[in-house]
Every structure is written in structure tokens, then in C-alpha cells.
Amino acid sequence: MRQEDEAGGPQDTGKAQEPEGSAEKAGSKKDKYQKAQAKAEHAGEKLGKAREKLDKTEAKRAAKKPPGLAKKAVRGARTEAWFYVHNKIHEVEHENVGVEGAHKSELAAEAGARKLTRYAKRRWREHPARKVAKWERKDIKARANVDFQKMASEHPELASNPLSRVQQKWKLKRRYSKEAKAAAKQGAKAAKKTAAASGTATRRAAQFVTRHPVAVLVLLLLLLLCFLVSAVSIVENPKPRSKGKYRNYGEWQKDRKGPLSYQDRLRLAIDTALAERPADLDEFLNLMKRAGYEVKTVRGGGISFRLTGQGQERFTRLRASTLGDGYDLQDVLSAIEGKEKRPGRSERKISLAVDIQAKLAAGKGPGYERWAKVFNIKQMAAALAYIQDNNLTDYEQLAQKATEAADRFHAISEQIKQTEQAMKTNAGLKAATVQYAKTRPVFEQYKATKYSRKFLAEHEADLELYRAAQAEMRSLLGGAKLPKMDVLKEEGRKLTAKKKQLYGEYQKARRDMQELVTIKANIDTLMGYTEPGRKQEKER
């Protein structure tokens, strides 16, 4: 019996230890469940507080009154003061690089401060909503964990595998997310019902129109009649709406006090210099020097002017940001070359007078006759103004001036043709030289094989190119010696620059010739020398 007891002792001891291990596991599971439940309760409390705070914030925002007149007045005064100060700085910043740099830095700092302020306000405004979203996520996670711990205590096999634990938690989270979405949909439906209730008046009005279309039509006709009567009413002595407060530009300019600024004087001097139509930039600068301006070339290729003897201390830069549109260096260069019209500047255009009798014989009516008479008067007035401005009161001087302008135009045209031909010859000679240099080794090999027919059949295309290049060079050189490639390239660059310069002179000469020939034709018509509208001989 003792042996059996001793033999059974360890077995009894092992059986007695099993309940102790299972009790410890049950206790640990219970602790996990309690902790998860505590976390869920904590998350629920935080979520409730966050939602209450969000509701209070939205209620305060909805109850907030718009700014009153006093606040609007203060904002307007602050904005006007800001614009006034910055405009005053902008008027003088072009005269000092340091002031300009400091002003731009200040503007950049103000823009950055505005962006930072808007960002901080937005973050503060959205803080309650972000907090609600945060605790909603934590609440869903905590409730899912509580349910899982409960299921794990009832079914221990679920907690045995880590993958099964993750899967069960994911399913629970997904279920709670669906419930939250369903609650949001219910809220949207409630809002939709509220909007539908608010639109009851609109539906009733539409139903009334449907039931009584005749009455609605009569009402609309009465309203239209009232509008027409008020529109055609005449006020015999209307009062000006501005009550004399606003004036047109002429009245304002007439009563303007104080002398012109240095910028206004510079703009007038530039207009005067360009009106004389200089041939290039150097001639334009010489005209500005004659007008009393000191010229300085600044870094980067810009140009500045200063009026000498008038108290101007700093130079004024020739650019659109300082003087306005049409007064940039590129605008001035374009006006000199005649490529485009300066912004804001209207040029006087003189056209040939119209032969009214010929137009009437062609079938034009009285309306065209009246327009043609006014048009001819304007063209005659423009022609007379031109000859007075240019001191061409003698007809012989006008005729001589027109002849000289035509001769100058034809001479420049001939120079351009010669330059273009020289450029064509230069380009052809360079191409032929390059082709000759490429195919020369092939010809030398052909010559070394004693003009083999087999070699000729294999390299016939290269040999043809060699002969063509050699013939082209002979025809272009005309027996002269072939210059080096560097010399040809330099000659091509010089010809290109010469053509560009001649083209600028060509544009100016063409404008002068067209203007003088047109003016002379109108003066001939006015004096009875020729019939109006007679076609002039045009030569390039």
C-alpha cells in the first residue's frame, strides 16, 4: 500500500497542479478583459467630451455676429494706411537699390506672416473636429478589443493563434466602422428631410403657378408694363449723380498744381526723341543728350538718365516698372527698328484721299459720299500739319524731299539685295567646302587604284558628291583662291550683322517714303495738280 501510495503520489501531485495553472490563465484573461473594458470606457468618455466641445464650438460660430460698421471702418482705414505707406515707398524705391531691396523683403515677410496666420487659424478652427475623429478611432479600437477579450475568455482557441487574434480584431473594427457610417448616413438623411421641409414654400409656389397660369401671366404683363413706363419716362432737369465731384481728365489736368516730375519730363523727352525717328540706339542717345540728359549704362545692359542742371540727384532707369508701359528698353528698341507699335502710343497715319466721283460711279451711295468727304478733310488736315511741323511750306522742297526719300529707300533695298546675295554665296561656299573635305579621301583612294571600275562602282555616290562640290566651288570662286573656313565663318557673321542694320534702316526709309509720297499726292489733289485716288507707281 505504501508503494502504491508512493507510486501514486506524483500522479496525484500532477493532477492537483492542473487547476492551479488554469486558474492563473483565467485570472490573466480576466485582467486583460478588465483593462480593455477600462480603456473602452476611457475612450468613450473622451469621445463624449470631444463631441460636446465640437457642438459648443459650432453653436458659437453660428451665433457669431458679422462685423459691425465700426469694425469695418477700422479695417478699411488700416488697409488704406497700408496702401498709402507702400505706394509712397514704391514712388522712391527706384532711386535707391537698398530701399527697393528692403521694401521687397518687407513685402515677402508680410506675405509669409499672413500665410502663417491663416494656417494657425485654420488649425485652431479645425482642432475640435480633429479631436473627435481621433477619439472615434480610439473608441472603435477599444470596443473591438473588449469584444475580442470577451470572446477569447469564452472560446480560448481564438487566442491560441496570433493570426486568428488579428483577424478577429480586424472583423470587429470593420463592424464598428460600418455602424459609424450607418449613423452618419442617418444624420445626412435627417438633414435632407430638414431641407425638404424648408423647400415647402417653393413647391407651393410652383403648384400655384401650375393651377393658375393665366393669373400669373397677367401679373407678369402688368409688371413688364410698369417697367416700360418707368424706362421711357423723361427727366427734364436731371441732377448729375456726382454733383460736380468728379471731373474729366482735361479739367483735372487744367487745374493740376505743381510742376512736372522728373519721370514725366523723361517720358516727354523720350517721346520727342522717338518722334524724330532715330536710325539706331546711338542716335537716340545723342538726341537725349541734346535734350539735356546725362546717359549712364548700368550693369546688365540697362540705361539710366539724369536731367542735368535741374536739381535731379539720382539717375532714372529706363524700364517699364519705373516709367510705365511703353518705356522699357525693349520697347524703345522696337520703336527704333519699327518692328512693333509702342503700348499706349498712337501714331499719325496718313492715307491717300478718296476719289469720290469714281466711287459714286461704281455704285456707292450718299452715306459713303458723306464719309469720304470727312475722310478727305482729315487726310488734308494731317498733310498740312505734317508740312508745317517739318517746315516744308515750299512745294519744291516737298517734292525734293519725297524724291530723296524714294531714292534712299531704293538704295537701301539694293544694298540689302547685294548683302543677301553675298550671304547666299558664303553659305553655298561653306557647304561645298565641307562636302569637298568629306569626299576628298574617297577620291584620293580612287586615284590610288588607278581609277578602278570596281572601286568606282562601290563608291560612285561619294565620287559624284566630290565632283559636284568641286564644280560648285569653282563656279562660286570664279578662279579666286579658296579662303579658310574661319575666314568664311567670320565673313558670314559680318554679313548677318550688316543685313540686320540695313533692315532697320530699310524699315525707317520705307515709312518715310510712304508718308512723304502720300502727303505729296494729297497736296497735289488739294492744289488741283492730280485727281484724288490716282494710283501711284510703286517700286521696291
Stockholm file with secondary structure:
# STOCKHOLM 1.0

chainA/1-540         MRQEDEAGGPQDTGKAQEPEGSAEKAGSKKDKYQKAQAKAEHAGEKLGKAREKLDKTEAKRAAKKPPGLAKKAVRGARTEAWFYVHNKIHEVEHENVGVEGAHKSELAAEAGARKLTRYAKRRWREHPARKVAKWERKDIKARANVDFQKMASEHPELASNPLSRVQQKWKLKRRYSKEAKAAAKQGAKAAKKTAAASGTATRRAAQFVTRHPVAVLVLLLLLLLCFLVSAVSIVENPKPRSKGKYRNYGEWQKDRKGPLSYQDRLRLAIDTALAERPADLDEFLNLMKRAGYEVKTVRGGGISFRLTGQGQERFTRLRASTLGDGYDLQDVLSAIEGKEKRPGRSERKISLAVDIQAKLAAGKGPGYERWAKVFNIKQMAAALAYIQDNNLTDYEQLAQKATEAADRFHAISEQIKQTEQAMKTNAGLKAATVQYAKTRPVFEQYKATKYSRKFLAEHEADLELYRAAQAEMRSLLGGAKLPKMDVLKEEGRKLTAKKKQLYGEYQKARRDMQELVTIKANIDTLMGYTEPGRKQEKER
#=GR chainA/1-540 SS CHHHHHHHHHHHHHHHHHHHHHHHHHHHHHHHHHHHHHHHHHHHHHHHHHHHHHHHHHHHHHHCCCCCHHHHHHHHHHHHHHHHHHHHHHHHGGGCHHHHHHHHHHHHHHHHHHHHHHHHHHHHHHHHHHHHHHHHHHHHHHHHHHHHHHHHHHCGGGGSSHHHHHHHHHHHHHHHHHHHHHHHHHHHHHHHHHHHHHTHHHHHHHHHHHHCHHHHHHHHHHHHHHHHHHHSCCCSSCCCTTTTCCCCHHHHHHTCCSCCCHHHHHHHHHHHHHHTCCSSHHHHHHHHHHTTEEEEECTTSCEEEEETTTTCCSCEECSHHHHCTTCSHHHHHHHHHTSSCCTTCCCCCCCCCCCHHHHHHTTCCHHHHHHHHHHHHHHHHHHHHHHHHTTCCSHHHHHHHHHHHHHHHHHHHHHHHHHHHHHHHHHHHHHHHHHHHHHHHHHHHHHHTTSCHHHHHHSHHHHHHHHHHHHHHHHHHTTCCCCCHHHHHHHHHHHHHHHHHHHHHHHHHHHHHHHHHHHHHHHHHHHTSSCTTCCCCCCC
#=GC SS_cons         CHHHHHHHHHHHHHHHHHHHHHHHHHHHHHHHHHHHHHHHHHHHHHHHHHHHHHHHHHHHHHHCCCCCHHHHHHHHHHHHHHHHHHHHHHHHGGGCHHHHHHHHHHHHHHHHHHHHHHHHHHHHHHHHHHHHHHHHHHHHHHHHHHHHHHHHHHCGGGGSSHHHHHHHHHHHHHHHHHHHHHHHHHHHHHHHHHHHHHTHHHHHHHHHHHHCHHHHHHHHHHHHHHHHHHHSCCCSSCCCTTTTCCCCHHHHHHTCCSCCCHHHHHHHHHHHHHHTCCSSHHHHHHHHHHTTEEEEECTTSCEEEEETTTTCCSCEECSHHHHCTTCSHHHHHHHHHTSSCCTTCCCCCCCCCCCHHHHHHTTCCHHHHHHHHHHHHHHHHHHHHHHHHTTCCSHHHHHHHHHHHHHHHHHHHHHHHHHHHHHHHHHHHHHHHHHHHHHHHHHHHHHHTTSCHHHHHHSHHHHHHHHHHHHHHHHHHTTCCCCCHHHHHHHHHHHHHHHHHHHHHHHHHHHHHHHHHHHHHHHHHHHTSSCTTCCCCCCC
//
